[in-house]
Amino acid sequence: MELYIHIPFCVKKCRYCDFLSFAGKEACFKDYIEALCAELDSYRTLIRERGLDTIFIGGGTPSILHVSLMVQLLERVDSLIAESGAKPREYTIECNPGTLDREKLRLYKKHGINRLSIGLQSANDAELKLLGRIHDYDCFLDNYRFAREEGFDNINIDLISALPGQTAASWERTLRTVAELNPEHISAYSLIIEPGTPFYEIYGEDSENAKFRNQSGTVDSGDGAGSIPPLPDEDEERRIYRMTSDILSEYGYGRYEISNYSKPGFESKHNLGYWTGADYIGAGLGASSYLCERGADGRLKNAVRFKNTGDLSIYLAGKPDRTEEEKLTGRDLIGEYVMLHLRLPKGFSEDEFVQLFGQPADELFGDIIKKYVDMELMEKTDGYIRLTESGLDVSNSIMAEFI
């Protein structure tokens, strides 16, 4: 089983961010960690029964926490690991440049954290400023060097493409600059304009500047930060997307998920668990959990997904108040399995499908599979059903047909 722990605090909210996180809540940190530790305690029996395969502390900005509070949290996690009976195969913490120092890194290392995920987003200082990041590239380099010197040998760097004003050439510079640092893993996501964010007020479909999305010139940001450029047009965005895999492959990175690349053997075990249907518990504000029930023959019988409250005051009162509980059975469970696996370039195993669900995928989805195979968007190879490179470009619309 996997464990995700959510820290919903940041120094500053970025313009593109729609994650459940807050800036300016330092007064809540102590109470939050106490509520979080109490929730973690409630999972002790489940952890003893199912073990802990991976742990991921995300956010928000987990590295914002002062050492004393992080000690309190990590010691509680240590006790859960002890009850699980074995050390997790992978233990990750997300970090943002400008919130790291050697003392924190040494603390993470002491408590068994063996993977860092650092949110850089761009190697271009102008782009970082436009995104509302609190750091510049030199600050990131300092933090990255500290992490290496403190012995971390499994580091992911997050990047975002298709930024306002970005071109294929500027994205290539970011990719090559980061790849030359030789991190073990790179996550390269495309910018999504999410409702409720400052960027949506500028670029959203129903904003007064929607017509400006891909035009030349600049528009006032509306938040006192001056003028910002339009988004790349569709052709430029497609060039940016397609060049990512080609450039990173030059540096030895293989794509193992739509937006994730790694050196051999450094794929994120935690994220692969999400995409291959592993059980997971989410602790913290708004965190989601997913637990499966399997029969004696190994077949998937059903699953339940639930989510903690997103109301900070309720959570601080010691009430995770699970919401949005959903039970998955039958076709819903199968559709979820297919959708998640199609995010992976290798797709899903036909044999495993039969083992889990008792019938071949072609009996349920034969017409859909044939349609996309004929369109060269899917293929069957070596016992797997997967999306082709062209299929990955339009993966969302294809996946929707399996749900």
WOURJO-V666707 format. One record per backbone hydrogen bond with DSSP energy under -1.0 kcal/mol. NH is the residue of the N-H (numbers start at 0). CO is the residue of the C=O. E is the energy in kcal/mol with one decimal. If there is no record, write none. Layout:
# WOURJO-V666707
{{NH/CO/E} {NH/CO/E}}
This chain:
# WOURJO-V666707
{{1/278/-2.3} {2/53/-2.0} {3/280/-3.0} {4/55/-2.6} {5/282/-2.9} {6/57/-2.8} {9/21/-2.7} {14/130/-2.4} {20/18/-1.6} {21/7/-2.5} {27/24/-2.5} {28/25/-1.3} {31/27/-2.8} {32/28/-2.4} {33/29/-2.0} {34/30/-2.3} {35/31/-2.8} {36/32/-2.6} {37/33/-1.9} {38/34/-2.0} {39/35/-2.6} {40/36/-2.1} {41/37/-1.1} {42/39/-1.6} {43/40/-1.6} {46/42/-2.6} {47/43/-2.5} {48/44/-1.9} {49/45/-2.5} {50/46/-2.6} {52/0/-3.6} {54/89/-2.1} {55/2/-2.3} {56/91/-2.7} {57/4/-2.5} {60/8/-2.5} {63/60/-2.3} {64/61/-1.7} {69/65/-2.3} {70/66/-2.7} {71/67/-1.6} {72/68/-2.0} {73/69/-3.2} {74/70/-2.6} {75/71/-1.3} {76/72/-2.2} {77/73/-2.7} {78/74/-1.7} {79/75/-1.4} {80/76/-2.5} {81/77/-2.2} {82/78/-1.7} {83/79/-1.6} {88/52/-2.5} {91/54/-2.7} {92/114/-1.7} {93/56/-2.5} {94/116/-2.8} {98/95/-1.8} {104/100/-2.2} {105/101/-2.7} {106/102/-1.9} {107/103/-2.6} {108/104/-2.4} {109/105/-2.5} {110/106/-1.7} {111/108/-1.7} {112/107/-2.2} {113/90/-1.5} {114/90/-1.6} {115/153/-1.9} {116/92/-2.1} {117/155/-3.0} {118/94/-2.5} {119/117/-1.2} {120/157/-3.5} {127/123/-2.2} {128/124/-2.3} {129/125/-2.1} {130/126/-2.0} {132/127/-2.3} {139/135/-1.8} {140/136/-2.5} {141/137/-2.2} {142/138/-2.2} {143/139/-3.0} {144/140/-2.6} {145/141/-2.5} {146/142/-2.2} {147/143/-2.0} {148/144/-2.7} {149/145/-1.9} {150/147/-1.7} {151/146/-2.4} {155/115/-3.2} {156/184/-1.5} {157/117/-2.7} {158/186/-2.8} {159/120/-2.3} {160/188/-3.0} {164/229/-2.7} {165/162/-2.3} {170/166/-2.4} {171/167/-2.2} {172/168/-1.7} {173/169/-1.8} {174/170/-2.7} {175/171/-2.7} {176/172/-2.4} {177/173/-2.4} {178/174/-2.8} {179/175/-2.0} {180/177/-1.5} {181/178/-1.5} {184/154/-1.7} {185/260/-2.7} {186/156/-2.1} {187/258/-2.7} {188/158/-2.5} {190/160/-2.5} {193/191/-1.0} {196/193/-1.4} {198/14/-2.2} {200/196/-1.4} {202/198/-3.7} {203/199/-2.4} {206/203/-1.9} {209/206/-1.7} {211/208/-2.5} {212/209/-1.7} {214/211/-1.5} {218/227/-2.2} {220/225/-3.1} {227/218/-2.7} {230/212/-2.7} {236/232/-2.7} {237/233/-2.2} {238/234/-2.0} {239/235/-2.5} {240/236/-2.4} {241/237/-2.6} {242/238/-2.1} {246/242/-2.7} {247/243/-2.4} {248/244/-2.1} {251/248/-1.4} {252/247/-2.3} {253/261/-2.9} {255/259/-1.9} {256/259/-1.2} {257/342/-1.2} {259/256/-1.2} {260/185/-2.5} {261/253/-2.1} {262/183/-2.6} {265/262/-2.4} {271/267/-2.3} {272/268/-1.6} {273/269/-1.4} {274/270/-2.0} {275/271/-1.3} {277/272/-3.0} {279/289/-2.8} {280/1/-2.6} {282/3/-3.2} {285/308/-2.4} {286/283/-1.8} {288/305/-2.8} {289/279/-3.0} {290/303/-2.4} {292/301/-2.8} {294/298/-2.7} {297/294/-2.0} {299/355/-1.6} {300/292/-2.8} {301/292/-1.3} {302/327/-2.1} {303/290/-2.5} {304/325/-3.0} {305/288/-1.7} {306/322/-2.4} {307/286/-2.6} {308/319/-3.5} {314/310/-2.3} {315/311/-2.7} {317/314/-2.1} {318/313/-1.5} {322/306/-4.4} {325/304/-3.1} {327/302/-3.4} {331/328/-1.3} {333/329/-1.9} {334/330/-3.0} {335/331/-2.1} {336/332/-1.8} {337/333/-2.4} {338/334/-2.6} {339/335/-2.4} {340/336/-2.2} {341/337/-2.1} {342/339/-1.3} {343/340/-1.7} {346/343/-1.8} {347/384/-2.1} {349/382/-3.0} {352/348/-2.0} {353/349/-1.7} {354/350/-2.2} {355/351/-2.5} {356/352/-2.4} {357/353/-2.6} {364/360/-3.2} {365/361/-1.4} {368/364/-3.0} {369/365/-2.7} {370/366/-2.2} {371/367/-2.0} {372/368/-2.4} {373/369/-2.8} {374/370/-1.2} {375/372/-1.5} {376/371/-3.0} {377/371/-1.6} {378/385/-2.4} {380/383/-2.4} {383/380/-1.9} {384/347/-2.3} {385/378/-2.4} {387/376/-2.1} {391/387/-2.4} {392/388/-1.0} {394/391/-1.2} {397/393/-1.4} {398/394/-3.1} {399/395/-1.7} {400/397/-1.4} {401/398/-1.9}}
